[in-house]
Amino acid sequence: MSGYSEQANSSQLLREFPVGEAFSAGPAGLDAEALRALQEVRFAKVMKRAWQVPFYQRHWGEAGLEPGDIAGLDDLARLPVVTKDDLMDSVERFPPLGDYHGMDRPEGGQFRTVLQTTSGTTGSPQPLFFGAKDREIQNILLARAYLLQGLRSDDVVHSVYGFGMVNGGHYIREAVLYYTDALLLPAGTGTQTRSLQQVELMQRFGATVLVGFGDFLHKLARTANEAGLVPGEDIPLRMISGHVAHDARQALSNAWGGAVVYDWYGVGDTGIVAAEGPVCDGLYIWEDAHYVEIVAPDSGVPVEPGCDGNLCVTVLFKDSVYPIVRFDTQDVSRLLPADSDSGINFQRIAGFSGRSDNMVKLRGVNVYPTAIGSLLHGFSGATGEYVCRLHSMDDQDELTVMLEYDGADPDFGELISRHLRARLGVRLGVEVVAGGETAGLTELEVRQKPRRLIDER
């Protein structure tokens, strides 16, 4: 049986999913008809494979569907969405891997498979499966994003994505090393390489690009300043690429001496789905590789164009291990039309604006704890670190924001309370604590994505 390299065939994959100038000259310029034709061919292969996987046979059969009922993408909404709860139910029924992995070849034997897990930020870690081919396509698509955003061969990339069972650090390392010419510093999280040591490494090796989750990137900037290092001078960053709330972009750029900040979106199951380009106005969906819907959280029905809803992703290249069809990420966003002036004819998304599964409804107002951070930047003395505590009082849900503050204004808490009420339309409790006091609750140094909501009800 062929091994990983033979199954992956990276040279062929780069022709099918090009990067750099080949991307601009190829898929980026496809008109709507040609793009749809390409998507339909790839979707048909994914559906054929998915019907061979026990999970989908059961999931779709319970909805009254049979092979052949879905003739193409126009029929996609007839399929029930797949959520993490569905996948974890599969794991519980068929431990330890569930029955959605698709490792078994129809003709016998198994596909070469990479096993990793989610971080467990929103529950128990979920097994993730990658075949050799789709693993490399994910790496290629991430390299496509970095190159589109301006990554150069002379760049030194400092990555704070974690290793271990989660995919992050491995995925970024593979993308940069295999599909770009940049030099990589794979530092990982604060527990893998202490924050102070990280900024010292960045200075010593002249890091020019920083990649990771926005929360930890802010922390590293504070650590650099505390160590007497001037971001942008002692550490000559020119570019940041990661996961950054739109409202927090300028604050992160300022913290790192004016570095240009780019956003991209993906989840562990799918890999990168969309990324900003040089214009920084919406994230281009890699539509040659994914079909994205925005669906209502309660029904899985597509919402009207331009409306907020859950990102629902069908991966058009996972036609061997773990096919992904109508996966409801429960991340909230909305679709934007293509920006034809950019030369990229793909649709865009507005970016991540919260998770519907930890949305809190307070007196009729929807509040997303993961999106509150972007509202806290720009206040002198605030470190930007916070955690939300959900509790009940007089049979009514209340949300209290525990916010770190190193300043001396005794009225700071009330200032933040008024600010949040003006931006969110509902009053939240605010508890001001000293710098570092939320770290034990958020696990900022340990998790790739810190915990921002603690349900105490």
CORLIN-V474744 format. One line per field, one symbol per residue. ss: DSSP state (~ for helix, > for strand, _ for the rest). phi: phi as a letter, one per 30 degrees, with the letter a starting at -180 (. if undefined). A space follows every 10 residues. Layout:
BEGIN
ss = ???
phi = ???
END
This chain:
BEGIN
ss = ___~~~~~_~ ~~~~~~___~ ~~~~~_~~~_ _~~~~~~~~~ ~~~~~~~~~~ ___~~~~~~~ ~_________ __~~~~~~__ _>_~~~~~~~ ~~~_______ ___>_____> __>>>>>___ ______>>>> >~~~~~~~~~ ~~~~~~~~__ _____>>>>_ _____>_~~~ ~~~~~~~~~_ __>>>>____ ____~~~~~~ ~~~~~___>> >>>~~~~~~~ ~~~~~~____ >___>___>> >>>__~~~~~ ~~~~~____> >>>>>>>___ >>>>>_____ __>>>____> >>>>>_____ _>______>> >>>>>_____ ______>>>> >>>_>>__>~ ~~_>___>>_ ____>~~~>> >>__>>>>~~ ~~~~~_____ _>>>>>>>>> >>>__>>>>> >>>>>_____ _~~~~~~~~~ ~~~~____>> >>>_____~~ ~~________ __>>>__
phi = .ddeddddhe ddddddbdbi dddddceecd dedddddddd dddddddedd ddceededdd ddcicbejdc daddcedddd dccdeddddd dddbdccibc didddedjib ddbccbbddi eckdecdbbb dedddddedd dddededddj ecdcdccccc ddcidddedd ddeddddcbb cddccddidd ddbeeddddd ddddciecbb bldeeddddd dddddddicc ejcdcddbbb babbdedced dddddcijed cbcbbabedc idcaadcedh bicdddddbb ccccbdedbi deddeicdad dbccddbccb dhebbhdddi ccaadbddcd ddiccddbcd jdbkcddbdc cchicdbced cdeddcdjce jddjcabccc bcbhibdbbc cdbdbcdbdd cdedededdd dddciadcdb ccbdejdcdd ddhedcddcd dcbbdcd
END
